[in-house]
Amino acid sequence: MELVLENVTKSYKDVIAVNQLNYVMENGVYGLLGCNGAGKTTLIRMICALMKPDDGRILCNGKDIWQMDKAYRRLLGYLPQEYGFYPEFTAEEYLMYIASIKDLHPVLARKRTGELLSLVGMERYRKKKMKKFSGGMKRRIGIAQAMLNDPKILILDEPTAGLDPNERIRLRNLLSELSRDRLVLLSTHIVSDVEYIASEILLMKGGHIEDAGTTAALAARLPEQVYVCMVPESQVRNYLKKYRVANVRTTADGAELRILAAEQPVAGARQVPATLEDVFLYKNSMMRSQKTDSLQYTLSGV
């Protein structure tokens, strides 16, 4: 399976959401990573043929997806950030209803419904009404509905919203298995969702792909080094203003900072390997000039 984006552009009034984007994807897991407003959802909606680009085109195995029409939609599975459901439907009834919309034969639909409820860990809740489900349970049913037609292209927009840590791990393992014979595009702003399972990371910013590659390749291209150092807790705010700080952890001896810098920020700071989170921070922040609340760091006890 090959999906080609050629100069794909989409604007809303004076705002360019996606700007002349070019990329080629094949089977595997692709992590579309970017801050809110980067253009991820707009791009996904165009890939899912829910809106047309203002310019450019999207090709599936060499054919324009809008010309393919229903043939393309049969290849596609999609989980949006928010999906509609009937509260009085049970999980089983909802999946059977979606299967009928996707034109699955009733026998196949019932077989797939049973398989997918088991796959997403919801088999024992098959007769329970969806209005009684937690957010995470609804999300798992959403993933199941996206898989009903055994899609060759699976698009998931913020799929881990509302999932607890165990469910997130379950989903990551599931996506790794599914990617063996299909193209999976996972859009998120949560680095850990894609760091370990994506065969390729797409860093999106300002409507275009800022950088792309494996986690290791992106980390190797990071222009700055990553340092870990201890500083007095009273000095933390000064370091936050001066450097890109990826993490702050308070200890009995002060505060441990993870800092991106061109050179050693303080005597005794030790250099450590860069992670995808460090790369994401570097791509989406500007030292000194950006507001503190937009930096991607984690404060603990500060």
Buried (B, 14 or more C-beta within 10 A) or exposed (E): BEBBBBEBBBBEEEEBBBBBBEBEBEBBBBBBBBBEBBBBBBBBBBBBBEEEBBBBBBBBEEEEBEEBEEEBBBBBBBBBBEBEBEEEBBBBBBBBBBBEEBEBEEEEBBEBBBBBBEBBBBBEBBEBBBEEBEEBBBBBBBBBBBBBBBBBBBBBBBBBBBBEEEBBBBBBEBBBEBBEEBBBBBBBBBBBBBBBBBBBBBBBBBBBBBBBBEBEEBBEEBEBBBBBBBBEBEBBEEBBEBBBBBBBBBEEEBBBBBBBBEEBBBEEBEEEEBBBBBBBBBBBBEBEEEEEEEBBBEBEEE
